[in-house]
Every structure is written in C-alpha cells, then in structure tokens.
C-alpha cells in the first residue's frame, strides 16, 4: 500500500511542476482521498481556466475506477466552477488526460480506463494547457 501511495504522490508532484513550468498555478491537495468531501488531487489554473484533476499512475495498460472516484471530481468541479479531468500517467509513456464527466461506465457500473482509450480519446499535457 505504501509503495502505491508513494508512486501516486510522486506522480502528482511531477504534474504540479509541469503546470508551473508552463505558467499555470497549481496546488496539490494532500490527503484528497482521505476526507469525506469531494476534493481533487490537483487544482490548476491560469487567468482563463480552472482544472480539477484526479491523478492515477499505473504500470500496466488499464485501471479500473469506482463510480465514486469520478462522481467526486465531477461534484467538486460543479461547485467550484472547474473542468473535471482524469490525469493518467502510464509508466514510460507519460501523461494523458480525459474529461472525467465524459467517461463511459462498464456494465458493472465501474470505469475502465485503458492505454488504448487514452490514445483514442485522451489528450496530452501540452494539448490540455493550450485548450481554449
């Protein structure tokens, strides 16, 4: 468990620095998954846009997410006025971003985010920070 948490924290910090290097303000919300309120992992913004980001870092090619993971980021974004994003970091492949409110659920009600889905429907970090 500790190894996975450290990997996630490292990925969140990596992304935080990428935002700052691209002239975006960004904060990491420590303990975002440990409070009963809807809180994103990262909140990033510039003068035109706010992004609430749920971050996942994986070694494999797919990640199952529970509906609550997506509901929380969407709920926060609706209250705060931010765009809800899922940031997926694949080992040795980098970051991909998907709109959290546009993800499709499986028959079981969960979400399965795969490398192929990220390539087809996701966008890169550079595309994320240049969207209008």
C-alpha positions as CSV (number, residue, x, y, z in Angstrom):
1,X,0.0,0.0,0.0
2,X,2.8,2.4,0.9
3,X,4.5,1.8,-2.4
4,X,1.4,2.6,-4.4
5,X,0.7,5.8,-2.3
6,X,4.3,7.0,-2.8
7,X,4.0,6.4,-6.6
8,X,0.8,8.4,-6.7
9,X,2.3,11.2,-4.6
10,X,5.4,11.3,-6.9
11,X,3.2,11.5,-10.0
12,X,1.0,14.3,-8.5
13,X,4.1,16.3,-7.7
14,X,5.6,15.7,-11.2
15,X,2.4,17.0,-12.7
16,X,2.3,20.0,-10.4
17,X,5.8,21.0,-11.6
18,X,4.7,20.6,-15.2
19,X,1.9,23.1,-14.7
20,X,4.2,25.6,-13.0
21,X,6.8,25.2,-15.9
22,X,4.0,26.1,-18.3
23,X,2.9,29.3,-16.5
24,X,-0.1,27.7,-14.7
25,X,-0.6,28.0,-11.0
26,X,-1.1,24.6,-9.4
27,X,-1.6,23.2,-5.9
28,X,-1.6,19.6,-4.7
29,X,-4.3,18.8,-2.1
30,X,-2.7,16.5,0.3
31,X,-4.9,13.7,1.6
32,X,-7.5,14.3,-1.1
33,X,-8.8,10.7,-0.8
34,X,-8.9,10.6,2.9
35,X,-11.6,13.2,3.6
36,X,-15.4,12.5,3.1
37,X,-15.7,15.6,0.9
38,X,-15.2,15.7,-2.9
39,X,-11.6,17.0,-3.3
40,X,-9.3,16.7,-6.3
41,X,-5.7,15.7,-6.2
42,X,-4.6,18.8,-8.1
43,X,-6.2,22.2,-8.7
44,X,-4.6,24.1,-11.6
45,X,-5.5,27.4,-13.2
46,X,-4.4,30.3,-15.3
47,X,-6.3,33.6,-15.9
48,X,-8.8,31.8,-18.2
49,X,-9.4,28.2,-16.9
50,X,-9.5,26.1,-13.7
51,X,-8.8,22.4,-13.8
52,X,-9.7,19.9,-11.1
53,X,-7.6,16.8,-11.7
54,X,-7.9,13.3,-10.3
55,X,-4.5,11.6,-10.9
56,X,-3.7,8.0,-11.4
57,X,-0.3,6.5,-12.1
58,X,-0.1,2.9,-13.3
59,X,2.5,0.4,-14.6
60,X,0.0,-1.6,-16.6
61,X,-2.3,-0.8,-19.5
62,X,-5.6,-0.3,-17.7
63,X,-7.1,1.0,-14.5
64,X,-10.5,0.3,-13.0
65,X,-12.1,3.2,-11.2
66,X,-15.1,3.2,-9.0
67,X,-18.0,5.5,-9.7
68,X,-17.3,7.4,-6.6
69,X,-13.8,8.4,-7.9
70,X,-15.4,10.1,-10.9
71,X,-18.5,11.4,-9.1
72,X,-16.3,13.2,-6.5
73,X,-14.2,15.1,-9.1
74,X,-17.3,16.0,-11.1
75,X,-19.2,17.1,-8.0
76,X,-16.2,19.3,-6.8
77,X,-15.9,20.8,-10.3
78,X,-19.5,21.7,-10.5
79,X,-19.4,23.5,-7.2
80,X,-16.0,25.2,-7.8
81,X,-16.5,26.0,-11.4
82,X,-13.6,23.9,-12.7
83,X,-13.2,21.5,-15.6
84,X,-13.2,17.9,-14.2
85,X,-10.2,15.9,-15.6
86,X,-8.7,12.5,-15.0
87,X,-4.9,12.5,-15.5
88,X,-3.5,9.1,-16.3
89,X,0.3,8.6,-16.1
90,X,1.4,5.4,-17.7
91,X,4.9,4.2,-16.8
92,X,7.4,5.1,-19.6
93,X,4.6,6.6,-21.7
94,X,3.7,9.8,-19.9
95,X,0.5,11.7,-19.1
96,X,-2.9,11.5,-20.8
97,X,-6.0,13.5,-19.8
98,X,-9.7,12.6,-20.2
99,X,-12.7,14.7,-19.2
100,X,-14.0,12.9,-16.1
101,X,-17.6,13.8,-17.0
102,X,-17.3,12.2,-20.4
103,X,-16.0,8.7,-19.3
104,X,-18.1,5.7,-20.1
105,X,-19.1,3.2,-17.4
106,X,-18.8,-0.6,-17.8
107,X,-21.8,-2.9,-17.4
108,X,-20.9,-3.3,-13.8
109,X,-21.0,0.5,-13.3
110,X,-17.3,1.0,-12.8
111,X,-14.9,2.8,-15.2
112,X,-12.1,1.1,-17.1
113,X,-9.5,3.5,-18.4
114,X,-7.1,1.8,-20.8
115,X,-4.0,2.8,-22.7
116,X,-6.0,2.4,-25.9
117,X,-8.8,4.7,-24.7
118,X,-6.3,7.3,-23.7
119,X,-4.6,7.2,-27.1
120,X,-8.0,7.4,-28.9
121,X,-9.9,9.9,-26.7
122,X,-7.3,11.4,-24.4
123,X,-5.1,14.5,-24.9
124,X,-1.5,15.2,-23.9
125,X,-0.4,17.6,-21.3
126,X,0.6,20.2,-24.0
127,X,-2.9,19.9,-25.5
128,X,-4.5,20.3,-22.1
129,X,-2.8,23.5,-21.3
130,X,-3.4,25.1,-24.7
131,X,-7.2,24.3,-25.0
132,X,-9.4,27.3,-25.1
